[in-house]
Amino acid sequence: MPARPLHAFWRHVNGPPIEWFVGRADVVHGTNFVVPPTGRAEAVVSVHDLTPLHHPELCDQATLAYPGLIRRALRRGAWVHTDSAFVAGEVVEAFGAEPSRVRVVNPGIPQLPSTTEAGAAATLRRFLPSGAQRFCLAVGTAEPRKDLPGLVEAFSSVAVSHADVALVLAGPPGWGEDALTAAIESSPVRGRIVRTGWLDEVDLAILLERAGVLAYPSLYEGFGFPPLQAMQAGVPVVATRAGSLPEVLGNGALLVEPRDHDALASALDACFGDATLRHRLAAAGAAWSAQFSWEGCGEGLEALYRDMAAGTGG
């Protein structure tokens, strides 16, 4: 079914119930901010973050509809699943949700495919500018919430001290495109800044595994997969104290304040200049990321579904 027309319809009408289309169910899980109206089935909606509520200026029109759809689902008696305790607390505060019906289940970490040295060499030749031996990697769509223009500003300072370092921005264009393009064009080291566009899994794995550091300068996050993937690969991570990131990244990353581009530059400079710090961050990140597994996620969701079907909570 086309999502946007249905979302518009469900903002005004509590129907038709999803059972009309899929048959009898005990539990219906809307995994991305929207859960359809149900008849007799219990409903749970996954809320990954509350960006449209806190930072509407960072959202597109479709995303701005999510808070209304979440409120409507809660009025129908839906449960809530979140990826982090930070977002669970936000849901309770923002929507008045019953805490016992808001459940935190961490996801696992998306696994990277295997790579070869020959394939890695070809990918790095394709993306790295001439003379670059090391690189700082950022992964994400070019949207305002990711503060990629701020990273470009910070890198312009770092590049002065590390002539062999490039900045690789991996991810598709987004609604922050104009600001990012302007930041790159005005950078004095724009020749060492690379945009890859969308990447297949192998190329992304190669860049994640071979980065000197992964930068994640978000203004707000409900979870954050790329830094955990980098940690799992033994790559140091520099991120912001934004949203759930302190909770999700724990002691496995070097954290700075959002929008503090001088602090971001200093942290990146330290990672490229201090081998002891790099090794410490790599070891801490690998140990920390080991706690996130898809098996644990599956067990947590199964327990949630069983509690819902049994009427536990609320």
Contacts in CASP RR format, 6 or more apart in sequence:
PFRMAT RR
TARGET T0000
AUTHOR 0000-0000-0000
METHOD contacts of the structure
MODEL  1
MPARPLHAFWRHVNGPPIEWFVGRADVVHGTNFVVPPTGRAEAVVSVHDL
TPLHHPELCDQATLAYPGLIRRALRRGAWVHTDSAFVAGEVVEAFGAEPS
RVRVVNPGIPQLPSTTEAGAAATLRRFLPSGAQRFCLAVGTAEPRKDLPG
LVEAFSSVAVSHADVALVLAGPPGWGEDALTAAIESSPVRGRIVRTGWLD
EVDLAILLERAGVLAYPSLYEGFGFPPLQAMQAGVPVVATRAGSLPEVLG
NGALLVEPRDHDALASALDACFGDATLRHRLAAAGAAWSAQFSWEGCGEG
LEALYRDMAAGTGG
1 21 0 8 1.000
3 34 0 8 1.000
4 62 0 8 1.000
6 36 0 8 1.000
7 34 0 8 1.000
7 62 0 8 1.000
7 65 0 8 1.000
7 69 0 8 1.000
8 65 0 8 1.000
10 34 0 8 1.000
10 36 0 8 1.000
10 37 0 8 1.000
10 69 0 8 1.000
10 72 0 8 1.000
11 65 0 8 1.000
11 68 0 8 1.000
11 69 0 8 1.000
11 72 0 8 1.000
13 37 0 8 1.000
14 37 0 8 1.000
14 72 0 8 1.000
14 76 0 8 1.000
15 36 0 8 1.000
15 37 0 8 1.000
16 37 0 8 1.000
17 36 0 8 1.000
17 37 0 8 1.000
17 38 0 8 1.000
17 39 0 8 1.000
17 41 0 8 1.000
18 25 0 8 1.000
18 28 0 8 1.000
18 36 0 8 1.000
18 37 0 8 1.000
18 38 0 8 1.000
18 39 0 8 1.000
18 41 0 8 1.000
19 25 0 8 1.000
19 38 0 8 1.000
19 39 0 8 1.000
19 40 0 8 1.000
19 41 0 8 1.000
24 41 0 8 1.000
25 38 0 8 1.000
25 41 0 8 1.000
26 41 0 8 1.000
26 42 0 8 1.000
26 305 0 8 1.000
26 308 0 8 1.000
26 309 0 8 1.000
27 41 0 8 1.000
27 42 0 8 1.000
27 43 0 8 1.000
27 44 0 8 1.000
27 305 0 8 1.000
27 308 0 8 1.000
27 309 0 8 1.000
28 35 0 8 1.000
28 36 0 8 1.000
28 38 0 8 1.000
28 41 0 8 1.000
28 42 0 8 1.000
28 43 0 8 1.000
28 44 0 8 1.000
29 35 0 8 1.000
29 43 0 8 1.000
29 44 0 8 1.000
29 45 0 8 1.000
29 46 0 8 1.000
29 81 0 8 1.000
29 301 0 8 1.000
29 305 0 8 1.000
30 36 0 8 1.000
30 43 0 8 1.000
30 44 0 8 1.000
30 45 0 8 1.000
30 46 0 8 1.000
31 46 0 8 1.000
32 46 0 8 1.000
32 48 0 8 1.000
33 45 0 8 1.000
33 46 0 8 1.000
33 47 0 8 1.000
33 48 0 8 1.000
33 66 0 8 1.000
33 69 0 8 1.000
33 70 0 8 1.000
34 45 0 8 1.000
34 66 0 8 1.000
34 69 0 8 1.000
34 73 0 8 1.000
35 43 0 8 1.000
35 44 0 8 1.000
35 45 0 8 1.000
35 73 0 8 1.000
35 78 0 8 1.000
36 43 0 8 1.000
37 43 0 8 1.000
37 76 0 8 1.000
38 76 0 8 1.000
42 79 0 8 1.000
42 308 0 8 1.000
42 309 0 8 1.000
42 311 0 8 1.000
43 73 0 8 1.000
43 76 0 8 1.000
43 77 0 8 1.000
43 78 0 8 1.000
43 79 0 8 1.000
44 78 0 8 1.000
44 79 0 8 1.000
44 80 0 8 1.000
44 81 0 8 1.000
44 103 0 8 1.000
44 304 0 8 1.000
44 305 0 8 1.000
44 308 0 8 1.000
45 70 0 8 1.000
45 73 0 8 1.000
45 78 0 8 1.000
45 79 0 8 1.000
45 80 0 8 1.000
45 81 0 8 1.000
46 80 0 8 1.000
46 81 0 8 1.000
46 82 0 8 1.000
46 83 0 8 1.000
47 70 0 8 1.000
47 80 0 8 1.000
47 81 0 8 1.000
47 82 0 8 1.000
47 87 0 8 1.000
47 91 0 8 1.000
48 82 0 8 1.000
48 83 0 8 1.000
48 87 0 8 1.000
48 222 0 8 1.000
48 223 0 8 1.000
49 87 0 8 1.000
49 220 0 8 1.000
49 221 0 8 1.000
49 222 0 8 1.000
49 223 0 8 1.000
49 243 0 8 1.000
49 244 0 8 1.000
50 67 0 8 1.000
50 87 0 8 1.000
50 90 0 8 1.000
50 91 0 8 1.000
50 94 0 8 1.000
51 58 0 8 1.000
51 59 0 8 1.000
51 63 0 8 1.000
51 145 0 8 1.000
51 220 0 8 1.000
52 59 0 8 1.000
52 63 0 8 1.000
52 64 0 8 1.000
52 65 0 8 1.000
52 66 0 8 1.000
52 67 0 8 1.000
53 67 0 8 1.000
53 90 0 8 1.000
53 94 0 8 1.000
54 220 0 8 1.000
55 144 0 8 1.000
55 145 0 8 1.000
55 219 0 8 1.000
55 220 0 8 1.000
56 64 0 8 1.000
57 144 0 8 1.000
58 143 0 8 1.000
58 144 0 8 1.000
58 145 0 8 1.000
58 219 0 8 1.000
58 220 0 8 1.000
60 175 0 8 1.000
67 94 0 8 1.000
70 80 0 8 1.000
70 91 0 8 1.000
70 95 0 8 1.000
71 95 0 8 1.000
74 80 0 8 1.000
74 95 0 8 1.000
74 96 0 8 1.000
74 97 0 8 1.000
77 101 0 8 1.000
79 101 0 8 1.000
79 102 0 8 1.000
79 103 0 8 1.000
79 304 0 8 1.000
79 308 0 8 1.000
80 88 0 8 1.000
80 91 0 8 1.000
80 97 0 8 1.000
80 101 0 8 1.000
80 102 0 8 1.000
80 103 0 8 1.000
81 103 0 8 1.000
81 104 0 8 1.000
81 105 0 8 1.000
81 301 0 8 1.000
81 304 0 8 1.000
82 88 0 8 1.000
82 91 0 8 1.000
82 102 0 8 1.000
82 103 0 8 1.000
82 104 0 8 1.000
82 105 0 8 1.000
83 104 0 8 1.000
83 105 0 8 1.000
83 106 0 8 1.000
83 107 0 8 1.000
83 222 0 8 1.000
83 223 0 8 1.000
83 244 0 8 1.000
84 104 0 8 1.000
84 106 0 8 1.000
84 222 0 8 1.000
84 223 0 8 1.000
84 244 0 8 1.000
84 247 0 8 1.000
84 248 0 8 1.000
85 104 0 8 1.000
85 244 0 8 1.000
85 247 0 8 1.000
86 222 0 8 1.000
86 243 0 8 1.000
86 244 0 8 1.000
86 247 0 8 1.000
87 222 0 8 1.000
87 223 0 8 1.000
87 244 0 8 1.000
88 99 0 8 1.000
88 102 0 8 1.000
88 103 0 8 1.000
88 104 0 8 1.000
89 102 0 8 1.000
91 97 0 8 1.000
91 102 0 8 1.000
92 99 0 8 1.000
92 102 0 8 1.000
98 313 0 8 1.000
98 314 0 8 1.000
100 313 0 8 1.000
100 314 0 8 1.000
101 313 0 8 1.000
101 314 0 8 1.000
103 300 0 8 1.000
103 304 0 8 1.000
103 307 0 8 1.000
105 297 0 8 1.000
105 298 0 8 1.000
105 300 0 8 1.000
105 301 0 8 1.000
105 304 0 8 1.000
106 223 0 8 1.000
106 248 0 8 1.000
106 292 0 8 1.000
106 296 0 8 1.000
106 297 0 8 1.000
107 223 0 8 1.000
107 225 0 8 1.000
107 292 0 8 1.000
107 294 0 8 1.000
107 297 0 8 1.000
108 292 0 8 1.000
108 293 0 8 1.000
108 294 0 8 1.000
108 296 0 8 1.000
108 297 0 8 1.000
109 225 0 8 1.000
109 228 0 8 1.000
109 229 0 8 1.000
109 232 0 8 1.000
109 289 0 8 1.000
109 292 0 8 1.000
109 293 0 8 1.000
110 225 0 8 1.000
110 229 0 8 1.000
112 201 0 8 1.000
112 204 0 8 1.000
112 205 0 8 1.000
112 208 0 8 1.000
112 209 0 8 1.000
112 229 0 8 1.000
112 232 0 8 1.000
112 233 0 8 1.000
113 201 0 8 1.000
113 202 0 8 1.000
113 205 0 8 1.000
114 205 0 8 1.000
115 202 0 8 1.000
115 205 0 8 1.000
115 206 0 8 1.000
115 209 0 8 1.000
119 202 0 8 1.000
119 206 0 8 1.000
120 206 0 8 1.000
120 209 0 8 1.000
120 210 0 8 1.000
123 202 0 8 1.000
123 203 0 8 1.000
123 206 0 8 1.000
123 207 0 8 1.000
124 206 0 8 1.000
124 210 0 8 1.000
127 168 0 8 1.000
127 194 0 8 1.000
127 196 0 8 1.000
127 207 0 8 1.000
128 135 0 8 1.000
128 166 0 8 1.000
128 168 0 8 1.000
128 194 0 8 1.000
129 166 0 8 1.000
129 191 0 8 1.000
129 192 0 8 1.000
129 194 0 8 1.000
131 164 0 8 1.000
132 164 0 8 1.000
132 165 0 8 1.000
132 166 0 8 1.000
132 192 0 8 1.000
133 164 0 8 1.000
133 165 0 8 1.000
134 162 0 8 1.000
134 164 0 8 1.000
134 165 0 8 1.000
134 166 0 8 1.000
134 212 0 8 1.000
134 272 0 8 1.000
135 165 0 8 1.000
135 166 0 8 1.000
135 167 0 8 1.000
135 168 0 8 1.000
135 194 0 8 1.000
135 207 0 8 1.000
135 211 0 8 1.000
135 212 0 8 1.000
136 155 0 8 1.000
136 158 0 8 1.000
136 165 0 8 1.000
136 166 0 8 1.000
136 167 0 8 1.000
136 168 0 8 1.000
136 211 0 8 1.000
136 212 0 8 1.000
136 213 0 8 1.000
136 214 0 8 1.000
136 215 0 8 1.000
136 268 0 8 1.000
136 272 0 8 1.000
137 168 0 8 1.000
137 170 0 8 1.000
137 207 0 8 1.000
137 208 0 8 1.000
137 211 0 8 1.000
137 212 0 8 1.000
137 213 0 8 1.000
137 214 0 8 1.000
137 215 0 8 1.000
137 230 0 8 1.000
137 235 0 8 1.000
138 146 0 8 1.000
138 148 0 8 1.000
138 151 0 8 1.000
138 167 0 8 1.000
138 168 0 8 1.000
138 169 0 8 1.000
138 170 0 8 1.000
138 214 0 8 1.000
138 215 0 8 1.000
138 216 0 8 1.000
138 217 0 8 1.000
139 170 0 8 1.000
139 171 0 8 1.000
139 204 0 8 1.000
139 207 0 8 1.000
139 208 0 8 1.000
139 214 0 8 1.000
139 216 0 8 1.000
139 226 0 8 1.000
140 146 0 8 1.000
140 148 0 8 1.000
140 170 0 8 1.000
140 171 0 8 1.000
140 172 0 8 1.000
140 226 0 8 1.000
141 171 0 8 1.000
141 172 0 8 1.000
141 173 0 8 1.000
141 174 0 8 1.000
142 148 0 8 1.000
142 169 0 8 1.000
142 171 0 8 1.000
142 172 0 8 1.000
142 173 0 8 1.000
142 174 0 8 1.000
142 175 0 8 1.000
142 176 0 8 1.000
142 177 0 8 1.000
142 180 0 8 1.000
143 174 0 8 1.000
143 175 0 8 1.000
143 176 0 8 1.000
144 175 0 8 1.000
144 176 0 8 1.000
144 179 0 8 1.000
144 219 0 8 1.000
145 218 0 8 1.000
145 219 0 8 1.000
145 220 0 8 1.000
145 221 0 8 1.000
146 217 0 8 1.000
146 218 0 8 1.000
146 219 0 8 1.000
147 217 0 8 1.000
147 218 0 8 1.000
147 219 0 8 1.000
147 240 0 8 1.000
147 258 0 8 1.000
147 259 0 8 1.000
148 169 0 8 1.000
148 176 0 8 1.000
148 180 0 8 1.000
148 183 0 8 1.000
148 217 0 8 1.000
149 179 0 8 1.000
149 180 0 8 1.000
149 182 0 8 1.000
149 183 0 8 1.000
150 183 0 8 1.000
150 217 0 8 1.000
150 259 0 8 1.000
150 261 0 8 1.000
150 264 0 8 1.000
151 167 0 8 1.000
151 169 0 8 1.000
151 215 0 8 1.000
151 217 0 8 1.000
151 264 0 8 1.000
152 167 0 8 1.000
152 180 0 8 1.000
152 183 0 8 1.000
152 184 0 8 1.000
152 187 0 8 1.000
152 193 0 8 1.000
153 183 0 8 1.000
153 187 0 8 1.000
153 261 0 8 1.000
153 265 0 8 1.000
154 215 0 8 1.000
154 217 0 8 1.000
154 261 0 8 1.000
154 262 0 8 1.000
154 264 0 8 1.000
154 265 0 8 1.000
154 268 0 8 1.000
155 167 0 8 1.000
155 187 0 8 1.000
155 189 0 8 1.000
155 193 0 8 1.000
155 265 0 8 1.000
155 268 0 8 1.000
156 187 0 8 1.000
156 188 0 8 1.000
156 189 0 8 1.000
157 262 0 8 1.000
157 265 0 8 1.000
157 269 0 8 1.000
158 165 0 8 1.000
158 265 0 8 1.000
158 268 0 8 1.000
158 269 0 8 1.000
158 272 0 8 1.000
159 165 0 8 1.000
159 167 0 8 1.000
159 189 0 8 1.000
159 192 0 8 1.000
160 189 0 8 1.000
161 269 0 8 1.000
161 272 0 8 1.000
162 269 0 8 1.000
162 272 0 8 1.000
162 273 0 8 1.000
165 192 0 8 1.000
165 272 0 8 1.000
166 192 0 8 1.000
166 193 0 8 1.000
166 194 0 8 1.000
167 192 0 8 1.000
167 193 0 8 1.000
167 194 0 8 1.000
168 194 0 8 1.000
168 196 0 8 1.000
168 207 0 8 1.000
168 211 0 8 1.000
169 180 0 8 1.000
169 193 0 8 1.000
169 194 0 8 1.000
169 195 0 8 1.000
169 196 0 8 1.000
170 196 0 8 1.000
170 197 0 8 1.000
170 199 0 8 1.000
170 204 0 8 1.000
170 207 0 8 1.000
171 195 0 8 1.000
171 196 0 8 1.000
171 197 0 8 1.000
171 198 0 8 1.000
171 199 0 8 1.000
172 197 0 8 1.000
172 198 0 8 1.000
173 197 0 8 1.000
184 190 0 8 1.000
184 193 0 8 1.000
184 195 0 8 1.000
187 193 0 8 1.000
196 203 0 8 1.000
196 207 0 8 1.000
199 207 0 8 1.000
208 214 0 8 1.000
208 226 0 8 1.000
208 229 0 8 1.000
208 230 0 8 1.000
208 233 0 8 1.000
208 235 0 8 1.000
209 233 0 8 1.000
209 235 0 8 1.000
211 230 0 8 1.000
211 235 0 8 1.000
212 235 0 8 1.000
212 236 0 8 1.000
212 271 0 8 1.000
212 272 0 8 1.000
212 278 0 8 1.000
213 235 0 8 1.000
213 236 0 8 1.000
213 237 0 8 1.000
213 238 0 8 1.000
213 268 0 8 1.000
213 271 0 8 1.000
213 272 0 8 1.000
213 278 0 8 1.000
214 226 0 8 1.000
214 227 0 8 1.000
214 230 0 8 1.000
214 235 0 8 1.000
214 236 0 8 1.000
214 237 0 8 1.000
214 238 0 8 1.000
215 238 0 8 1.000
215 239 0 8 1.000
215 264 0 8 1.000
215 268 0 8 1.000
216 224 0 8 1.000
216 226 0 8 1.000
216 227 0 8 1.000
216 237 0 8 1.000
216 238 0 8 1.000
216 239 0 8 1.000
216 240 0 8 1.000
216 245 0 8 1.000
216 253 0 8 1.000
217 238 0 8 1.000
217 239 0 8 1.000
217 240 0 8 1.000
217 256 0 8 1.000
217 258 0 8 1.000
217 264 0 8 1.000
218 224 0 8 1.000
218 239 0 8 1.000
218 240 0 8 1.000
218 242 0 8 1.000
218 245 0 8 1.000
218 258 0 8 1.000
219 240 0 8 1.000
219 242 0 8 1.000
219 258 0 8 1.000
219 259 0 8 1.000
220 242 0 8 1.000
220 243 0 8 1.000
220 258 0 8 1.000
221 242 0 8 1.000
221 243 0 8 1.000
221 244 0 8 1.000
221 245 0 8 1.000
221 248 0 8 1.000
222 243 0 8 1.000
222 244 0 8 1.000
222 248 0 8 1.000
223 244 0 8 1.000
223 248 0 8 1.000
224 244 0 8 1.000
224 245 0 8 1.000
224 248 0 8 1.000
227 237 0 8 1.000
227 239 0 8 1.000
227 245 0 8 1.000
227 248 0 8 1.000
227 249 0 8 1.000
227 253 0 8 1.000
228 248 0 8 1.000
228 249 0 8 1.000
228 289 0 8 1.000
228 292 0 8 1.000
230 236 0 8 1.000
230 237 0 8 1.000
231 237 0 8 1.000
231 249 0 8 1.000
231 252 0 8 1.000
231 253 0 8 1.000
231 285 0 8 1.000
231 286 0 8 1.000
231 288 0 8 1.000
231 289 0 8 1.000
232 286 0 8 1.000
232 289 0 8 1.000
232 290 0 8 1.000
234 282 0 8 1.000
234 285 0 8 1.000
234 286 0 8 1.000
235 282 0 8 1.000
236 253 0 8 1.000
236 254 0 8 1.000
236 271 0 8 1.000
236 277 0 8 1.000
236 278 0 8 1.000
236 281 0 8 1.000
236 282 0 8 1.000
237 249 0 8 1.000
237 252 0 8 1.000
237 253 0 8 1.000
237 254 0 8 1.000
237 281 0 8 1.000
237 285 0 8 1.000
238 253 0 8 1.000
238 254 0 8 1.000
238 255 0 8 1.000
238 256 0 8 1.000
238 264 0 8 1.000
238 267 0 8 1.000
238 268 0 8 1.000
238 271 0 8 1.000
239 245 0 8 1.000
239 249 0 8 1.000
239 253 0 8 1.000
239 254 0 8 1.000
239 255 0 8 1.000
239 256 0 8 1.000
240 255 0 8 1.000
240 256 0 8 1.000
240 257 0 8 1.000
240 258 0 8 1.000
240 264 0 8 1.000
241 255 0 8 1.000
241 256 0 8 1.000
241 257 0 8 1.000
241 258 0 8 1.000
242 258 0 8 1.000
245 253 0 8 1.000
245 255 0 8 1.000
246 255 0 8 1.000
249 255 0 8 1.000
249 288 0 8 1.000
250 288 0 8 1.000
251 284 0 8 1.000
251 285 0 8 1.000
251 288 0 8 1.000
252 281 0 8 1.000
252 284 0 8 1.000
252 285 0 8 1.000
252 287 0 8 1.000
252 288 0 8 1.000
252 289 0 8 1.000
253 281 0 8 1.000
253 285 0 8 1.000
254 267 0 8 1.000
254 270 0 8 1.000
254 271 0 8 1.000
254 277 0 8 1.000
254 281 0 8 1.000
256 263 0 8 1.000
256 264 0 8 1.000
256 266 0 8 1.000
256 267 0 8 1.000
257 263 0 8 1.000
270 277 0 8 1.000
271 277 0 8 1.000
271 278 0 8 1.000
271 281 0 8 1.000
307 313 0 8 1.000
END
